[in-house]
Structure formats: structure tokens, C-alpha cells
């Protein structure tokens, strides 16, 4: 079926008819609703590695806020154990804020661990 009219015609002709002793139901498929992002994202996204298992998204936001407006912060967790995977992401409003965070925060400590701060590359995360 290539048009809406074709679909409507098939629904009208087949909905409620018997097929192999069973009543067929034919209707338009519902489109799945798009999933809302887990946290706000921008194109100014940083990867933050070597995080302590105790670091939370709120702690990331607090640490990175000094370089600009943090739009969102996320720590990734193992789905089975619930333990931190040791990395996360921070998004800023502007490229300048993001660049400032890389320069200022790469190599600093959060919760006793020296963090790595780089541009987040690709859509793997």
C-alpha cells in the first residue's frame, strides 16, 4: 500500500471479516512515541572519564558549573550491577564554555580521582 487512500480502502474492506474461522481486525498502526532524552543534550558535549564510582550527575554538574552553564550531566551505570561505569558526559550551552572546561578541568580531581575531559565524539553514547 503506497497511499493513505489504499490503507483506508483495505481497512474498510477487511476489518471485521472472517479469516480461517477468526475475525480479523485491521486498522492503522500507531507510531511509537519518540523517547525523551535522558538528560538535556547540546552539540557542546564533553566526555568525562576516570570517574570514581561515587560520582553522581549532580556532582558533575557542581564541578563543571564553574566553567559555564551546564545544560546536562550524566553518569553511565552498569544495567546489571547498578555500579558506575566510571565515565559520564557534560553538555554546555556554548562552545566557549566547553573549551574552557577542557582547558580548566582536564587532569583535576573529583572524589580523589584525576579525571579526563575530552570532546565527546560520535553517537556511541
ABEGO torsion letter per residue (X at the ends): XABAAAAAAAAAAABGBBBGGBBBBBBBBBBBBBBBBABBBBABBBBBBGBBAABBAAAAAAAAAAAEBBABBBBBBBAAAGBBAGBBBBBBABAAAAAAAAAAABGBBBGGBBBBBBBBBEAAX
